Amino acid sequence: MFIFGIIIGLLVYLALRLKVYTVRPDQRAVKTSFGRAIRLREGVALDNEGMSEEEKERYRYPQLKVIGPGGPYLKMPWEKVHKVTIATQAVDLTWDPTKIQSTIEAVTKDNLTTGVNGQLRYRVSESNLYPYLFGVSSPMEHVMGYFVSVLRERIANFVDPKGNELLTPTAEEGLDGSDVPDATPAVELSEGVSINDLRKNLPLLNSYMEQQCESTVGRYGIELDAALITEIDPPGEVDRALSAINSTRNQVAAEISTARADAEQQITMSKRAVDIATNNAEAEVAPLRELANTLGDIKEKGGSGALKAYVRNLKLPLLRRCTRVVQTLGEEVTS
């Protein structure tokens, strides 16, 4: 009777402690039994190009059994369900659970302190839930710290990839497109002012950050969807100085463009003048060349007598128009 009572009490206890749960479409769940997650495979290394071979060996996490959306599911008293939202989420770069800040400070290559603002879009990786749930206590905090560290390192060493393309067509071409073997690259007007370079190349900076943070999937189980760095704001006095530099740079660039256009116009006009003079000279020479060819053909076919007769016949129209004929030593002079 005593054992029967224990069994009845245990059944009542289980009936009271048994629970059912559901998983929403934007969620995934992992169940633990006595604190241990249900696993499918041990020590799986993700094929992540953003990690070195040593890091891939270090971040080998077990692959867990993931419970998909649906329900109701039954949960035993000794089991615990961990639900994770896998929808894409956004977080500001300034997010930090340990402090309140309005911007992220970074130092550029010319030792200027600037503020950086933007957002990160991320989602939890369904294929690697172990590091997110059990690897670290605050995975998003680790991801933000890693991202900010990479961002500061990139800003400190950033150089405009376009370089000296502002002032020269190419290093091998002149203004008219001809080859210039000894051409020298122009000096970049904003050399040393890396904040200008950063502002001009925000898409390139965002793309670089996305590539560098591909390893967060294997490290922390968080997949970075996009990095949106939207603002590069230096201090007020630095911003005013940069505005003056940009104004001067735009003015110099406009003057260079004007001078380049004038030079190209002068070159075009000179080419056209040479073409016109060449055509006029060819037009004057063409009748003489034709006459020389005709005289050569007459002499070749008829001899010197035919040539003299042809020349005498050409003189007849001139004799009709002359007013005086002077003949000396067998030669005639008309006027």
Secondary structure per residue as TSV (DSSP state, phi and psi in degrees):
chain	resnum	aa	ss	phi	psi
A	1	M	-	360.0	-36.8
A	2	F	H	-66.7	-43.6
A	3	I	H	-65.1	-38.7
A	4	F	H	-61.9	-38.4
A	5	G	H	-66.5	-39.2
A	6	I	H	-62.5	-43.2
A	7	I	H	-63.0	-43.9
A	8	I	H	-61.8	-43.4
A	9	G	H	-64.2	-39.5
A	10	L	H	-65.0	-40.9
A	11	L	H	-64.1	-41.4
A	12	V	H	-63.3	-40.7
A	13	Y	H	-62.3	-44.9
A	14	L	H	-65.0	-38.9
A	15	A	H	-62.8	-36.9
A	16	L	H	-75.1	-33.1
A	17	R	H	-91.1	-18.3
A	18	L	-	-65.5	136.5
A	19	K	E	-133.3	155.3
A	20	V	E	-114.8	152.5
A	21	Y	E	-145.4	161.6
A	22	T	E	-126.5	160.7
A	23	V	E	-122.8	123.3
A	24	R	-	-70.0	162.2
A	25	P	T	-60.0	-29.5
A	26	D	T	-92.9	14.1
A	27	Q	E	-122.0	158.9
A	28	R	E	-133.3	153.6
A	29	A	E	-130.0	149.1
A	30	V	E	-128.3	132.6
A	31	K	E	-105.9	137.1
A	32	T	E	-114.2	142.8
A	33	S	E	-117.8	115.2
A	34	F	T	55.3	37.6
A	35	G	T	86.6	-6.4
A	36	R	E	-107.1	128.1
A	37	A	E	-71.9	146.8
A	38	I	-	-74.9	122.6
A	39	R	E	-112.6	151.1
A	40	L	E	-100.6	-43.5
A	41	R	E	-142.8	153.9
A	42	E	E	-103.1	144.0
A	43	G	E	57.5	56.5
A	44	V	E	-92.5	126.4
A	45	A	-	-101.2	121.7
A	46	L	-	-72.5	145.8
A	47	D	-	-81.9	85.3
A	48	N	-	-117.2	117.6
A	49	E	T	-70.4	-18.6
A	50	G	T	-79.4	-0.6
A	51	M	S	-118.4	145.8
A	52	S	-	-76.8	170.3
A	53	E	H	-64.0	-36.6
A	54	E	H	-66.2	-38.4
A	55	E	H	-70.7	-35.6
A	56	K	H	-62.2	-37.8
A	57	E	H	-70.2	-33.8
A	58	R	H	-71.7	-40.2
A	59	Y	T	-98.8	59.3
A	60	R	-	-98.6	107.7
A	61	Y	E	-112.2	150.5
A	62	P	E	-69.3	150.0
A	63	Q	E	-90.4	124.3
A	64	L	E	-94.6	158.3
A	65	K	-	-80.0	118.7
A	66	V	-	-102.2	131.5
A	67	I	B	-94.0	121.7
A	68	G	-	-80.1	177.4
A	69	P	S	-64.6	145.8
A	70	G	E	141.4	-156.4
A	71	G	E	132.9	-177.5
A	72	P	E	-76.9	146.3
A	73	Y	E	-109.5	151.4
A	74	L	E	-96.3	136.3
A	75	K	E	-123.2	124.3
A	76	M	-	-74.8	160.3
A	77	P	T	-60.8	-31.3
A	78	W	T	-89.5	5.6
A	79	E	E	-106.2	154.2
A	80	K	E	-134.7	139.5
A	81	V	E	-108.8	127.5
A	82	H	E	-109.2	115.1
A	83	K	E	-100.2	141.7
A	84	V	E	-133.3	135.1
A	85	T	E	-85.1	124.7
A	86	I	-	-102.7	4.8
A	87	A	S	-69.0	152.2
A	88	T	-	-67.6	130.5
A	89	Q	E	-124.9	161.3
A	90	A	E	-122.9	144.2
A	91	V	E	-142.4	140.4
A	92	D	E	-70.5	150.5
A	93	L	T	-64.1	-23.8
A	94	T	T	-82.5	-0.8
A	95	W	-	-67.5	126.8
A	96	D	-	-155.1	118.0
A	97	P	T	-67.2	-13.5
A	98	T	T	-95.8	-12.8
A	99	K	-	-158.6	165.2
A	100	I	-	-108.5	126.7
A	101	Q	-	-144.7	151.0
A	102	S	S	-100.5	-12.7
A	103	T	S	-158.4	162.0
A	104	I	E	-100.5	122.3
A	105	E	E	-87.6	139.3
A	106	A	E	-145.1	151.0
A	107	V	E	-107.2	128.6
A	108	T	-	-82.7	176.4
A	109	K	T	-68.4	-18.7
A	110	D	T	-101.6	24.8
A	111	N	S	62.3	36.7
A	112	L	-	-105.2	131.7
A	113	T	E	-86.1	125.0
A	114	T	E	-128.8	156.6
A	115	G	E	-99.7	139.4
A	116	V	E	-123.1	132.3
A	117	N	E	-132.0	155.5
A	118	G	E	167.1	-163.3
A	119	Q	E	-138.9	157.5
A	120	L	E	-118.7	134.5
A	121	R	E	-107.3	129.2
A	122	Y	E	-146.3	167.2
A	123	R	E	-150.7	153.1
A	124	V	E	-74.8	135.1
A	125	S	-	-79.2	118.4
A	126	E	T	-67.3	-27.8
A	127	S	T	-82.2	-7.2
A	128	N	-	-144.8	65.8
A	129	L	H	-81.4	-19.1
A	130	Y	H	-60.6	-50.8
A	131	P	I	-63.8	-32.2
A	132	Y	I	-69.2	-40.9
A	133	L	I	-86.6	-36.9
A	134	F	I	-128.1	-8.1
A	135	G	I	-74.0	-49.7
A	136	V	-	-132.7	159.4
A	137	S	S	-73.0	-32.0
A	138	S	-	-138.2	83.0
A	139	P	H	-62.4	-36.7
A	140	M	H	-67.0	-34.6
A	141	E	H	-64.8	-39.5
A	142	H	H	-65.4	-41.5
A	143	V	H	-64.0	-43.4
A	144	M	H	-64.1	-41.0
A	145	G	H	-63.3	-41.8
A	146	Y	H	-64.3	-44.4
A	147	F	H	-63.7	-45.8
A	148	V	H	-64.3	-37.5
A	149	S	H	-63.4	-46.2
A	150	V	H	-64.6	-38.9
A	151	L	H	-63.4	-46.0
A	152	R	H	-64.3	-38.7
A	153	E	H	-65.0	-39.2
A	154	R	H	-68.0	-42.9
A	155	I	H	-63.7	-38.9
A	156	A	H	-66.5	-21.1
A	157	N	T	-121.1	13.5
A	158	F	-	-74.2	134.0
A	159	V	-	-131.1	136.0
A	160	D	-	-61.0	117.7
A	161	P	T	-67.7	-20.6
A	162	K	T	-74.9	-23.2
A	163	G	T	57.4	-120.4
A	164	N	T	-95.3	20.6
A	165	E	T	-71.8	-8.5
A	166	L	T	-66.6	-40.1
A	167	L	T	-105.8	-14.9
A	168	T	-	-123.8	139.7
A	169	P	S	-58.7	-55.8
A	170	T	-	-154.9	170.5
A	171	A	S	-74.7	-17.0
A	172	E	S	-108.8	-4.4
A	173	E	B	-119.0	143.3
A	174	G	-	-87.2	-170.6
A	175	L	T	-66.8	-31.4
A	176	D	T	-93.9	8.5
A	177	G	S	88.7	-4.9
A	178	S	-	-77.6	160.8
A	179	D	B	-72.0	136.6
A	180	V	-	-125.3	96.4
A	181	P	T	-64.4	-30.1
A	182	D	T	-103.4	25.3
A	183	A	-	-65.9	139.9
A	184	T	-	-113.5	141.0
A	185	P	-	-65.2	146.7
A	186	A	-	-77.6	163.5
A	187	V	-	-86.6	131.1
A	188	E	-	-70.4	123.4
A	189	L	T	-66.0	-29.8
A	190	S	T	-99.9	24.6
A	191	E	T	-58.8	129.5
A	192	G	T	90.7	-8.7
A	193	V	-	-106.3	83.6
A	194	S	H	-75.0	-19.4
A	195	I	H	-63.3	-39.3
A	196	N	H	-59.7	-43.8
A	197	D	H	-62.6	-41.5
A	198	L	H	-63.9	-43.2
A	199	R	H	-65.1	-35.9
A	200	K	H	-73.7	-23.0
A	201	N	T	-120.0	36.6
A	202	L	H	-59.4	-42.8
A	203	P	H	-60.2	-38.7
A	204	L	H	-66.3	-39.6
A	205	L	H	-65.0	-42.7
A	206	N	H	-62.1	-42.7
A	207	S	H	-63.4	-40.8
A	208	Y	H	-63.0	-42.1
A	209	M	H	-65.0	-38.7
A	210	E	H	-63.5	-40.2
A	211	Q	H	-66.2	-42.3
A	212	Q	H	-70.0	-24.6
A	213	C	G	-99.6	14.2
A	214	E	G	-64.9	-24.2
A	215	S	G	-76.6	-6.1
A	216	T	H	-65.5	-21.6
A	217	V	H	-64.8	-46.6
A	218	G	H	-76.1	-28.7
A	219	R	H	-79.7	-50.0
A	220	Y	H	-124.9	-0.3
A	221	G	S	74.2	21.8
A	222	I	E	-119.2	127.3
A	223	E	E	-99.9	118.7
A	224	L	E	-78.9	121.5
A	225	D	E	-87.8	-41.8
A	226	A	E	-164.0	148.5
A	227	A	E	-112.3	121.4
A	228	L	E	-118.9	85.4
A	229	I	E	-85.5	114.1
A	230	T	E	-107.5	-22.3
A	231	E	E	-136.4	135.3
A	232	I	E	-123.6	101.2
A	233	D	E	-117.4	104.7
A	234	P	-	-78.4	171.7
A	235	P	-	-58.7	162.8
A	236	G	H	-58.2	-48.0
A	237	E	H	-65.3	-35.4
A	238	V	H	-69.0	-38.0
A	239	D	H	-64.9	-39.3
A	240	R	H	-65.5	-40.6
A	241	A	H	-64.4	-39.6
A	242	L	H	-65.8	-35.8
A	243	S	H	-62.7	-42.1
A	244	A	H	-63.9	-41.3
A	245	I	H	-63.4	-43.1
A	246	N	H	-64.7	-38.8
A	247	S	H	-62.7	-45.5
A	248	T	H	-62.6	-42.0
A	249	R	H	-62.9	-42.9
A	250	N	H	-64.8	-39.3
A	251	Q	H	-64.2	-45.4
A	252	V	H	-64.0	-41.3
A	253	A	H	-62.9	-38.6
A	254	A	H	-65.9	-41.7
A	255	E	H	-65.6	-39.0
A	256	I	H	-64.4	-42.2
A	257	S	H	-63.3	-40.8
A	258	T	H	-64.0	-46.1
A	259	A	H	-61.9	-39.1
A	260	R	H	-65.3	-40.7
A	261	A	H	-66.2	-42.1
A	262	D	H	-62.0	-42.6
A	263	A	H	-63.2	-42.7
A	264	E	H	-64.5	-37.3
A	265	Q	H	-66.0	-42.8
A	266	Q	H	-63.4	-40.9
A	267	I	H	-63.1	-41.7
A	268	T	H	-64.3	-43.4
A	269	M	H	-64.8	-39.3
A	270	S	H	-64.0	-41.7
A	271	K	H	-61.4	-41.5
A	272	R	H	-67.3	-39.7
A	273	A	H	-62.9	-41.8
A	274	V	H	-63.3	-41.0
A	275	D	H	-64.0	-41.5
A	276	I	H	-65.0	-45.3
A	277	A	H	-62.9	-39.0
A	278	T	H	-64.2	-41.3
A	279	N	H	-66.1	-41.0
A	280	N	H	-63.6	-43.4
A	281	A	H	-63.1	-41.9
A	282	E	H	-64.9	-35.3
A	283	A	H	-66.4	-36.0
A	284	E	H	-75.3	-34.5
A	285	V	H	-78.8	-27.5
A	286	A	H	-57.8	-46.2
A	287	P	H	-62.1	-38.3
A	288	L	H	-65.4	-42.0
A	289	R	H	-63.1	-39.7
A	290	E	H	-66.1	-40.9
A	291	L	H	-65.0	-40.8
A	292	A	H	-62.9	-41.1
A	293	N	H	-64.6	-38.8
A	294	T	H	-65.1	-46.7
A	295	L	H	-62.1	-39.6
A	296	G	H	-63.4	-41.0
A	297	D	H	-65.3	-40.8
A	298	I	H	-63.3	-46.3
A	299	K	H	-65.1	-36.9
A	300	E	H	-68.5	-38.2
A	301	K	H	-89.7	-37.8
A	302	G	H	-109.2	-9.5
A	303	G	H	86.8	-172.9
A	304	S	H	-69.1	-32.8
A	305	G	H	-63.1	-44.7
A	306	A	H	-63.5	-36.7
A	307	L	H	-65.9	-40.2
A	308	K	H	-67.3	-39.9
A	309	A	H	-62.8	-39.2
A	310	Y	H	-65.3	-41.2
A	311	V	H	-67.3	-40.0
A	312	R	H	-62.3	-41.3
A	313	N	H	-65.4	-34.4
A	314	L	H	-67.6	-24.8
A	315	K	H	-78.6	-19.6
A	316	L	H	-57.5	-46.3
A	317	P	H	-60.9	-30.0
A	318	L	H	-71.6	-33.8
A	319	L	H	-66.3	-31.2
A	320	R	H	-66.1	-29.8
A	321	R	H	-96.6	-10.9
A	322	C	-	-81.9	153.1
A	323	T	S	-103.1	-16.8
A	324	R	-	-150.2	138.0
A	325	V	E	-122.0	124.4
A	326	V	E	-118.2	124.4
A	327	Q	E	-118.2	122.8
A	328	T	E	-133.8	130.2
A	329	L	T	51.6	42.7
A	330	G	T	81.7	5.5
A	331	E	E	-117.8	149.7
A	332	E	E	-107.0	139.2
A	333	V	E	-124.4	118.3
A	334	T	E	-107.4	153.2
A	335	S	-	-150.2	360.0
